[in-house]
Amino acid sequence: MTTPISIEDKYKMAGGAISMAGGTPIPVNDTLVKILRYYIQEDELDFVIAFKGRKSQTMEQLKQSTGLSEEAISAKVKSLASRGVIFNQPNSAGVMIYRLLPLLNVGTFEYTFMGKLEDSPRNREISALFHQLFGELTKMVQQNYDQLVPFLLKGPAVDRTVPVTVNKPTGQGVTIVVNKSLGTPVERIVPTQEVAALIEKFDEIALGHCFCRHHKDMIGHSCRQTDQRETCFTFGKSARYTTQQGFARMISRQEALEVLKKAEEAGLVHKAYHPNFDIRKEETSICNCCRCCCANSVDNMIAPVINATNFVAVIDAEKCTGCGTCVDKCHTGAAFLNEEGKAQRTEEHCIGCGVCAAFCPENAISLVEGERIVRIPPKHP
């Protein structure tokens, strides 16, 4: 006689399917199960488990894998999509695809905190559980540093930097120098290198809360850099999904450009995201990131920071007065003052965001163009 599978085991099986759905793999532990109980009801577990081994399915495939009717599948999809568990949008051929989302990068966590959350006991509990999970992931990476970090450093770029190109004190453009002698990685950088031009590519633009800053707010660690919260853009079918589920709102290109201008004034870094971390594909979203809250920043690093960029900052020592503005503004901590009191930067840690160049009062920093992948390992005592 077959022993029935317990609900606890089903949650673990659902967690396994979600962990393998892309994004950042998550170990199936008690904290993950507690999180999933907020997002997946007991009568939805079998449906989620049916995505194991095939994270994207059509309606006909779901009928076979779940044994449910089209009406029953549609009801479960509607419920799970509203919580950021299922992505339901048509593919380029117009066929509706149902995709199980990962928990992180980009999935349930991001969509949860992209929408405006009420300060309720339930949402505080969810926020605390994610904070606990991040702590557990950090501990796991540190405890297995020598085995995990070299492996993780070989991964693809999670995001791509789009630089700021205007020096704010002078109003002049940041000098951009083409240097083809820089090593070119195997990965191909998407050619759109100006954030305004990137916005112009899309007819459908949605704006939501920065999920990193919103999560930090919910656990009582508010951003030290900006009071902006609606700074996360999604495009195309991602914009349709986020607005349909209430995670974001459709906006005009003009409003998008105004948000970006304010983000640049706060020294935030433009980072573009691509499907499955493949920077050869068209962008799905742009984040405007601070250093103190961003999950992909050096200050919140769990796994290595891996970033695609087309630029590196170069400092003119003769113009530099050693004011330290670039050191204060640097997103990755690559900038520092040397023994002579002049600014320098650690090239392998520079993501070419242009923020240092934008705020330098002497306009002493230029950007040298050349495709690069920046890989920064987490610190290890």
C-alpha positions, -999 to +999 in steps of 0.1 A: +000+000+000+014+034-010+020+058+019+003+092+013+027+121+008+024+146+037+016+182+032+050+191+046+067+169+020+046+184-008+058+219+002+093+206+000+087+191-034+071+224-045+102+242-031+124+219-052+105+227-083+108+264-076+145+262-068+151+246-103+129+271-121+158+295-129+170+325-111+189+319-079+187+283-066+174+281-030+181+252-007+148+236+004+148+242+042+123+251+069+125+288+061+117+283+025+087+261+034+074+288+058+077+313+029+059+291+005+030+286+029+022+323+023+022+319-015+009+284-022-023+270-007-024+233+001-048+226-028-023+243-052+007+222-043+002+194-068-002+220-095+031+237-087+048+203-084+037+195-119+062+221-132+091+200-119+113+192-149+094+215-172+091+250-158+072+264-189+041+247-202+012+253-226-024+247-216-024+214-234+008+203-216-006+213-183-038+193-189-015+163-193+009+170-164-018+179-139-048+159-151-070+190-145-095+206-168-088+239-186-112+257-163-095+243-132-060+252-146-071+287-154-084+293-119-052+281-103-030+301-127-050+333-119-046+328-082-009+319-083+000+346-108-016+372-084+010+362-058+040+362-082+043+324-084+033+318-121+041+340-151+013+339-176+020+356-209+019+346-246+052+338-264+063+355-297+040+331-316+010+342-296+007+309-276+000+314-239+028+300-218+026+293-181+059+295-164+068+286-128+088+316-114+119+312-092+119+327-057+147+351-065+162+367-095+136+374-108+105+359-093+083+358-063+104+380-040+108+408-066+071+408-076+060+408-040+080+439-030+075+456-064+039+464-053+030+487-025+026+466+006+005+474+036+023+475+069+005+445+083+015+417+105+013+393+076+036+414+053+060+420+082+062+382+088+069+376+051+096+403+051+112+388+082+112+354+066+130+366+035+155+384+057+161+352+076+165+333+043+191+358+030+210+353+063+209+316+059+221+318+023+250+340+034+260+316+061+258+287+037+281+304+011+306+315+038+307+279+053+313+264+019+333+294+005+362+274-011+338+251-029+309+274-038+325+307-047+349+296-075+319+278-090+296+307-087+321+331-102+318+312-135+281+321-138+266+345-163+261+382-155+230+388-134+225+424-146+240+449-170+251+484-162+238+513-183+259+543-175+251+579-165+267+601-192+263+637-180+285+655-154+261+672-130+284+700-117+292+713-152+263+700-172+288+687-198+288+652-212+311+627-196+340+620-219+336+585-235+367+570-251+366+539-273+394+515-263+393+483-284+424+470-266+403+460-236+397+423-235+364+412-250+346+384-232+327+356-249+294+372-238+281+399-262+269+431-246+236+444-258+243+476-278+218+500-262+241+519-238+220+550-230+191+546-206+170+571-224+175+553-257+166+520-239+133+536-227+125+547-263+126+511-275+094+501-256+058+510-261+047+493-228+065+506-197+054+498-162+068+513-130+068+496-096+086+499-062+122+491-059+118+457-043+151+458-024+144+492-008+108+482-001+119+450+016+145+470+037+117+494+047+095+465+059+123+452+081+131+486+095+163+494+075+154+524+053+176+535+025+203+560+033+206+573-003+172+582-016+135+585-006+125+573-041+107+540-041+090+537-075+121+532-095+117+497-110+107+494-147+094+464-166+089+463-203+068+445-229+051+414-217+068+418-183+051+452-180+018+435-190+022+409-163+032+432-135+003+456-142-022+428-146-013+414-112-012+448-096+026+448-089+032+480-111+014+506-131+017+515-168+034+549-174+044+571-203+079+574-217+079+610-204+072+599-168+098+571-171+124+597-182+115+619-152+119+591-128+153+582-143+164+618-141+156+619-104+173+586-099+205+599-115+203+630-092+204+606-062+234+587-076+215+555-083+229+530-108+209+519-139+210+481-142+192+463-170+179+427-167+176+402-195+157+369-199+176+340-182+206+363-176+212+363-214+224+398-223+220+390-260+182+391-255+161+423-252+158+438-218+129+429-196+134+455-169+156+482-154+164+488-118+179+520-103+201+507-075+215+522-044+245+506-026+229+502+008+198+482-002+204+466-036+206+428-033+232+428-061+255+453-045+287+447-026+272+458+007+245+430+005+265+404-013+255+368-006+270+352-038+295+370-061+284+401-079+286+394-116+278+424-139+280+430-176+292+465-186+306+482-216+327+508-197+354+514-171+361+547-153+394+564-158+406+592-136+427+622-147+452+626-119+461+661-130+425+673-127+417+654-095+417+675-063+412+645-039+378+657-028+366+621-023+333+625-040+339+595-063+348+574-033+315+583-016+295+576-047+311+544-059+286+516-061+311+488-057+338+504-035+362+504-064+372+540-059+397+551-032+422+578-024+459+569-027+488+580-005+491+612-025+454+620-019+444+614-055+415+592-066+421+558-080+399+528-087+403+491-087+396+483-124+384+447-118+357+460-094+345+490-116+311+484-132+314+515-154+281+530-141+294+566-146+281+578-112+316+589-101+320+608-134+286+624-131+293+638-096+330+647-100+332+685-094+363+688-116+349+666-144+381+646-140+367+611-148+360+597-182+345+564-193+366+541-215+345+519-237+351+481-240+330+451-233+337+436-198+322+412-173+329+423-137+331+395-112+335+404-075+336+376-049+320+381-015+344+389+014+355+360+035+371+364+069 
